[in-house]
Amino acid sequence: MVQSSIWVAPMAGGPSTPALVRAAAEAGSLGFLAGGYKTPDAMSGEVAELRASGASFGLNLFVPADEPPDVEALRRYRASLAGEAERYGVALPELRLDDDDAFAAKVEIAVGAAPTRVSLTFGLPGGDVVRCLQAAGSLVVATVTSLAEARAAQQLGVDELIVQGGDAGGHSATMSPVGYQGRRPARELVAEVVAATPLPVIGAGGVGTAADVAALLDAGARAVQVGTAFLLADEAGTRPLHREALLAGDRDTVVTRAFTGHPARALRNRFTDEHPDAPLGYPAIHHLTSGLRAAAAAQGDVEGMHLWAGARYAEVRPGSTAEILARLDPR
Ligand SMILES: Cc1cc2nc3c(=O)[nH]c(=O)nc-3n(C[C@H](O)[C@H](O)[C@H](O)COP(=O)(O)O)c2cc1C
């Protein structure tokens, strides 16, 4: 039974652990497992662990993009990273252009497990996928970043919308990444979508305090999905250097494509400064830079790491998931 108006966001790449999702459920919230990047087997293991615990939970999947990447631009970007490869002592891999995050296999696992909710990010799937998930017993939630995306999701027949503002930490869910700069705050976007669509809206983006949660609820959101604040949760799998950089609170955030080829809000560092013109090309650029980022982390160099953070990160504090939920509760 979900009592909290705060949902714990899926955070792919390590921070979302089954322990985080279970702690959210135990504290009356809804937590999401992050299906993105994982192999179907690894995702299936986490889903099974959550099901065995009896907790209700959500599952997030990345929808592969339809747009073919500009391979020449990706080749140029790869060449421009030679200095980074030398700095960190790693070989850059060849471009990998065929990764669809095993979407079909993951949908099959989701249908088998029927979590409370399945949220979709980066795009919209075919209507058959939505209907299969619904028939299995899950509510289907589309993550949208504009009114046009909200309308397309509504037409597809989803049950709910996560409306993500440009102030959100991590990847934007935008389905039109060309020129995306993350300038529209969640509050403004939530109010616009609530006025124009009948679907329940969950607001996301730029939450550091209970007042930020209250502002999104006042704008018409039924619930608020929070990511960055839970990067500092005891149960999260966030890397220690990422936690330290968040706690220091002394950097700006920027929207960058440098690490993955898709716009994402991160703490500004040397890497974001030196690669401001990275092309679009997710997930090819994610694969291209993952060795560099791992080496930077192993060498203790935050200047080469992707430090995802929402615009209000400087307000967040460590604690257990239950404590952070209580701190953010505006009631
Ligand atoms: C480290 C990190 C990883 C994220 N990974 C995902 C993800 O896998 N899927 C997704 O839908 N959203 C992801 N997000 C975005 C969140 O769902 C949410 O929209 C965002 O965190 C809200 O903004 P806030 O960070 O200011 O609270 C991620 C956010 C962060 C900070």
The ligand as a Tripos MOL2 file, in Angstrom:
@<TRIPOS>MOLECULE
LIG
   31    33     1     0     0
SMALL
NO_CHARGES

@<TRIPOS>ATOM
      1 C1         21.8470    8.8770  -11.2140 C.3       1 LIG1
      2 C2         20.5300    8.9540  -11.9360 C.ar      1 LIG1
      3 C3         20.1470    7.9180  -12.7740 C.ar      1 LIG1
      4 C4         18.9000    7.9460  -13.4270 C.ar      1 LIG1
      5 N1         18.5120    6.8770  -14.1800 N.ar      1 LIG1
      6 C5         17.2530    6.8480  -14.6920 C.ar      1 LIG1
      7 C6         16.7520    5.6660  -15.3180 C.ar      1 LIG1
      8 O1         17.4230    4.6400  -15.3810 O.2       1 LIG1
      9 N2         15.5010    5.7120  -15.8370 N.ar      1 LIG1
     10 C7         14.7010    6.8320  -15.7390 C.ar      1 LIG1
     11 O2         13.5650    6.8070  -16.1880 O.2       1 LIG1
     12 N3         15.1540    7.9530  -15.1260 N.ar      1 LIG1
     13 C8         16.3930    7.9800  -14.5930 C.ar      1 LIG1
     14 N4         16.8140    9.1000  -13.9340 N.ar      1 LIG1
     15 C9         15.9270   10.2790  -13.8460 C.3       1 LIG1
     16 C10        14.9240   10.1160  -12.7040 C.3       1 LIG1
     17 O3         13.9420    9.1690  -13.0570 O.3       1 LIG1
     18 C11        14.1810   11.4190  -12.3650 C.3       1 LIG1
     19 O4         13.5080   11.9130  -13.4790 O.3       1 LIG1
     20 C12        15.1040   12.5170  -11.8460 C.3       1 LIG1
     21 O5         16.0480   11.9910  -10.9550 O.3       1 LIG1
     22 C13        14.2760   13.5690  -11.1440 C.3       1 LIG1
     23 O6         15.0340   14.7080  -10.8700 O.3       1 LIG1
     24 P1         15.8850   14.8910   -9.5040 P.3       1 LIG1
     25 O7         17.0950   14.0730   -9.7160 O.co2     1 LIG1
     26 O8         16.1680   16.3460   -9.4700 O.co2     1 LIG1
     27 O9         15.0500   14.3800   -8.3670 O.co2     1 LIG1
     28 C14        18.0540    9.0790  -13.2690 C.ar      1 LIG1
     29 C15        18.4550   10.1240  -12.4250 C.ar      1 LIG1
     30 C16        19.6700   10.0710  -11.7510 C.ar      1 LIG1
     31 C17        20.0340   11.2050  -10.8260 C.3       1 LIG1
@<TRIPOS>BOND
     1     1     2 1
     2     2     3 ar
     3     2    30 ar
     4     3     4 ar
     5     4     5 ar
     6     4    28 ar
     7     5     6 ar
     8     6     7 ar
     9     6    13 1
    10     7     8 2
    11     7     9 ar
    12     9    10 ar
    13    10    11 2
    14    10    12 ar
    15    12    13 ar
    16    13    14 ar
    17    14    15 1
    18    14    28 ar
    19    15    16 1
    20    16    17 1
    21    16    18 1
    22    18    19 1
    23    18    20 1
    24    20    21 1
    25    20    22 1
    26    22    23 1
    27    23    24 1
    28    24    25 2
    29    24    26 1
    30    24    27 1
    31    28    29 ar
    32    29    30 ar
    33    30    31 1
@<TRIPOS>SUBSTRUCTURE
     1 LIG1         1 GROUP 0 **** ****
